[in-house]
């Protein structure tokens, strides 16, 4: 007789039939678990930087407020200079016309040292050379943000990859454009240059005997005390609209008009609160940013953007005395000056900073 196989069906005890579900459960219990496949995050660049890391990058916010002090005795003059926008030749001319003397004069720049004009890096280095005080302008801020990105997640990206991100709107800020000045300026600045610029506050108050003066780039919201201002707004404000500060001149009312109204109201208020005292004490504002309105000299506010980069003037406001001195500027926004600007970028004509054309007291 042929022996039966141990696996033959009739070898199973018919009194205890196999439950298929139970059998599958027993088999599954002895198999190693396998996790479902996970989608790999999108990566770009030589170091596999995550696309989300690029898009979500945010630079360090600017310092809102700085109260300046003099290291020794107060200088004889404070020289406030409007938006320079890379016009180093005109800056040097203005310093000569002012008969600037280091140790006797303190230069204060109202922001936007860079972009639009031909020699932004030269302006930064000239300002550092004369130990200028500066507030942060919106163009300075964009260059600083670009540099922080390039020193961070952007460091792993090639030029081609950056161009692809630019086309696909994958860069971290909407105002980042590879075709703009700011990217190239950010690359060209030295680590010391950018460290110096990152320290620019958005609001600067001055030591005695100039302590009633405040310096900003854009404007202030008269409904808020100084320490409650928004740093981003301070760099770009031109008007105050129903929704708050705006860079547009077509909405609401000029911020400096509302500021004058506020100071007038506070001067008639008998309150002795600390807030009231501080707001009255810091009541005179020096600013830039508003080239569309040109030079604006009002009793409590002095707007110094006199359209230097557009063929206007570069203007200095002098304390004490409240006098102004200006030099004429070419139009770097078009024509032959724009051609020179492009040639300087390509390195085919010399830098005005590398080969100084003016004798200045150091």
C-alpha positions in Angstrom: 0.0 0.0 0.0 1.3 3.5 -0.9 2.0 5.7 2.1 -0.1 8.8 2.4 1.5 12.2 2.3 1.5 14.1 5.5 0.0 17.0 3.6 -2.7 15.1 1.9 -6.1 16.6 2.4 -7.6 13.5 4.0 -4.9 13.7 6.7 -6.7 16.7 8.2 -9.0 15.8 11.1 -12.4 16.4 9.7 -13.7 17.2 13.2 -11.4 20.3 13.3 -11.6 22.1 9.9 -9.0 24.9 9.2 -10.3 28.5 9.4 -8.7 30.4 6.5 -8.9 33.7 8.3 -7.2 32.4 11.4 -4.5 30.7 9.3 -3.7 34.1 7.6 -3.6 35.8 10.9 -1.1 33.3 12.3 1.1 33.7 9.2 1.0 37.5 9.4 2.0 37.4 13.0 5.3 35.7 12.1 6.2 38.0 9.2 8.3 41.2 9.7 6.2 44.4 9.5 6.9 46.6 6.4 6.1 50.3 6.6 4.2 51.8 3.7 6.5 53.7 1.3 7.0 57.4 2.1 7.3 60.1 -0.5 10.8 61.7 -0.5 10.8 65.5 0.1 11.6 67.5 -3.0 15.3 68.4 -3.0 17.4 70.7 -5.1 21.0 71.7 -5.2 24.4 70.0 -4.8 23.8 69.5 -1.1 20.1 68.4 -1.5 18.6 71.4 0.1 14.9 70.8 0.5 12.7 73.1 -1.7 10.6 73.9 1.3 13.6 75.1 3.2 14.4 77.5 0.4 10.9 78.8 0.1 10.3 79.1 3.8 13.6 80.9 4.6 13.2 84.1 6.6 16.1 86.5 7.4 16.6 87.9 10.9 14.2 90.9 11.4 15.8 94.3 11.7 16.4 96.1 15.0 13.5 98.4 15.6 15.1 101.1 17.8 18.6 102.4 18.7 19.5 105.3 20.9 22.8 106.6 19.8 25.5 108.0 22.1 28.7 110.0 21.5 32.0 108.3 22.5 33.3 111.7 23.8 32.3 115.2 23.3 29.5 116.0 20.9 30.6 116.7 17.3 30.3 120.3 16.0 27.9 119.3 13.3 25.6 116.4 12.4 25.4 116.0 8.6 22.2 114.1 7.6 22.4 112.8 4.0 19.4 111.6 1.9 19.1 108.4 -0.2 22.4 107.8 -2.0 21.5 104.7 -4.0 25.0 103.7 -5.0 26.0 107.2 -6.1 29.5 107.3 -4.6 30.8 110.0 -6.8 28.0 112.4 -5.7 28.5 111.4 -2.1 32.2 112.3 -2.3 31.3 115.6 -4.0 28.8 116.4 -1.3 31.3 115.6 1.5 33.8 117.9 -0.2 31.2 120.7 -0.5 30.3 120.3 3.2 34.0 120.5 4.1 33.5 117.3 6.1 36.1 116.8 8.8 36.3 113.5 10.7 36.3 114.1 14.4 34.4 117.3 14.1 31.4 116.1 12.0 29.1 113.1 12.4 27.5 111.9 9.2 24.0 110.3 9.5 22.6 108.5 6.5 18.8 108.1 6.2 18.9 104.7 4.5 19.0 103.3 0.9 22.7 103.5 0.5 22.5 100.8 -2.2 20.8 99.8 -5.5 19.8 101.8 -8.6 23.0 103.7 -8.8 26.4 102.5 -10.2 28.6 101.9 -7.1 26.6 100.5 -4.2 29.5 98.5 -2.6 31.7 101.7 -2.8 29.0 103.7 -1.0 28.9 101.1 1.8 32.7 101.1 2.2 32.9 104.9 2.1 30.2 105.1 4.8 32.2 102.7 6.9 35.4 104.6 6.3 33.9 107.9 7.7 32.1 106.0 10.5 28.7 107.1 9.4 25.5 106.3 11.4 22.8 104.8 9.3 19.2 103.6 9.5 18.0 100.7 7.4 16.2 101.5 4.2 14.0 99.1 2.2 16.7 98.6 -0.4 19.4 98.0 2.2 17.0 95.5 3.8 16.5 93.6 0.5 20.3 93.3 0.1 20.7 92.1 3.6 17.9 89.5 3.2 19.5 88.3 -0.1 22.9 87.9 1.6 21.5 86.0 4.6 19.8 83.6 2.2 22.9 83.2 0.1 24.9 82.4 3.3 22.2 80.0 4.4 20.1 77.6 2.2 21.1 79.4 -1.0 24.8 78.5 -0.5 24.1 75.0 -1.9 22.5 76.3 -5.0 24.2 76.8 -8.4 23.4 79.8 -10.6 21.3 77.6 -12.9 19.3 76.3 -9.9 18.8 79.9 -8.7 17.5 80.9 -12.1 15.1 78.0 -12.1 13.8 79.0 -8.7 13.5 82.6 -9.9 11.4 81.5 -12.9 9.2 79.2 -10.8 8.7 81.8 -8.0 10.5 79.4 -5.6 12.7 82.0 -4.0 11.9 82.9 -0.4 10.7 86.5 -0.9 8.5 88.0 -3.6 10.9 90.9 -4.1 13.8 88.6 -4.9 14.8 88.9 -8.5 18.1 87.6 -10.0 17.9 90.3 -12.6 17.8 93.1 -10.0 20.7 95.0 -8.4 20.2 93.6 -5.0 21.3 90.0 -5.7 24.6 91.1 -7.2 25.3 93.7 -4.5 24.6 91.1 -1.8 27.2 88.7 -3.4 29.8 91.5 -3.8 29.6 92.8 -0.2 32.3 91.5 2.1 31.4 89.7 5.4 32.4 92.9 7.3 30.2 95.0 5.0 27.1 92.9 5.6 27.7 92.6 9.4 27.9 96.4 9.5 24.7 96.8 7.5 22.8 94.3 9.5 23.2 96.5 12.6 21.2 99.3 11.0 18.1 100.1 13.1 14.9 101.2 11.6 14.5 104.0 14.2 17.4 106.0 15.5 17.3 108.6 18.3 20.2 111.0 18.8 22.2 112.1 21.9 22.1 115.6 23.5 22.2 118.3 22.3 20.3 116.8 19.3 18.0 114.5 21.3 14.7 115.9 20.0 15.5 114.5 16.6 14.6 111.0 15.3 15.9 109.4 12.1 13.9 106.9 10.0 14.0 105.9 6.4 10.3 105.9 5.5 7.9 107.2 8.0 6.1 106.8 11.3 2.5 105.9 12.3 1.4 108.8 14.4 -1.2 106.6 16.2 1.6 104.6 17.9 4.5 105.5 20.2 8.0 105.0 18.9 8.6 101.7 20.6 5.3 100.3 19.2 6.1 101.0 15.6 6.4 98.1 13.1 10.0 97.9 11.7 8.8 96.8 8.3 6.4 99.7 8.0 9.0 102.3 9.2 11.2 101.4 6.2 8.4 101.9 3.5 5.7 104.3 4.9 4.8 107.3 2.8 1.1 107.7 3.7 -1.4 106.5 6.4 -4.5 105.0 4.9 -7.6 103.5 6.5 -5.9 100.2 6.8 -2.7 101.6 8.3 0.7 102.6 6.9 1.2 102.3 3.1 4.0 103.0 0.7 1.5 104.4 -1.8 1.1 108.2 -2.1 -2.3 107.6 -3.7 -4.1 106.4 -0.5 -4.8 108.2 2.7 -2.8 111.2 3.9 1.0 111.9 4.1 2.3 110.5 7.4 4.3 113.7 8.2 1.1 115.7 8.1 -0.5 113.4 10.6 2.6 113.6 12.7 2.4 117.4 12.8 -1.2 117.2 13.9 -0.3 114.7 16.6 2.5 116.9 18.0 0.2 119.9 17.9 -2.4 118.0 19.9 0.1 116.7 22.4 1.5 120.2 23.0 -2.0 121.3 24.0 -2.5 118.3 26.3 -1.8 118.9 30.0 -1.2 115.3 30.7 2.2 114.5 32.3 2.2 110.8 31.5 5.5 109.3 30.5 4.2 108.4 27.0 3.1 112.0 26.4 6.5 113.3 27.6 8.4 110.9 25.4 6.4 111.6 22.3 6.8 115.3 22.8 10.5 114.9 23.4 11.2 113.0 20.2 9.1 115.2 18.0 11.3 116.1 15.0 11.8 113.5 12.3 14.4 113.2 9.5 13.6 110.7 6.8 14.2 109.7 3.1 12.4 107.3 0.8 9.9 109.7 -0.8 11.6 110.8 -4.0 8.1 111.4 -5.6 7.6 114.4 -3.2 11.2 115.5 -3.5 12.8 117.6 -0.8 10.3 118.2 2.0 11.4 120.7 4.7 8.6 121.2 7.3 8.9 122.5 10.9 8.8 119.1 12.5 9.8 116.8 9.6 12.7 116.9 7.1 12.4 114.7 4.0 15.8 114.4 2.3 15.2 112.2 -0.7 15.8 114.8 -3.5 15.8 112.3 -6.4 19.6 111.8 -6.5 19.5 108.7 -8.7 16.9 110.2 -11.0 18.8 113.2 -12.1 17.9 115.4 -9.1 20.2 116.2 -6.2 21.9 114.6 -3.2 21.0 116.7 -0.2 22.5 117.2 3.3 20.7 118.7 6.2 22.9 120.3 8.8 22.5 120.6 12.6 22.8 123.0 14.3 21.4 125.6 12.0 19.0 123.5 9.9 20.7 124.5 6.7 20.8 122.3 3.5 23.6 121.7 1.0 23.1 119.8 -2.3 25.0 118.5 -5.3 23.5 117.8 -8.7 23.3 114.1 -9.8 23.1 112.5 -13.2 20.1 110.3 -14.1 21.3 106.8 -13.4 17.9 105.5 -14.3 18.4 105.9 -18.1 20.5 107.3 -20.9 24.3 107.3 -21.0 24.5 107.1 -17.2 22.6 103.8 -17.3 25.1 102.5 -19.9 28.0 103.5 -17.6 26.2 101.6 -14.8 26.0 98.4 -16.9 29.7 98.8 -17.9 30.7 99.2 -14.2 28.8 96.0 -13.4 30.8 94.2 -16.2 34.0 95.7 -14.8 34.9 97.6 -18.0 35.2 101.0 -16.4 36.9 101.8 -13.1 35.2 102.1 -9.8 34.8 105.6 -8.4 35.7 104.1 -5.0 38.7 102.2 -6.2 40.1 105.3 -7.9 39.0 108.3 -5.8 38.6 111.5 -7.8 38.3 113.9 -4.8 40.4 114.9 -1.9 38.6 114.3 1.3 39.6 114.9 4.9 39.8 111.4 6.4 
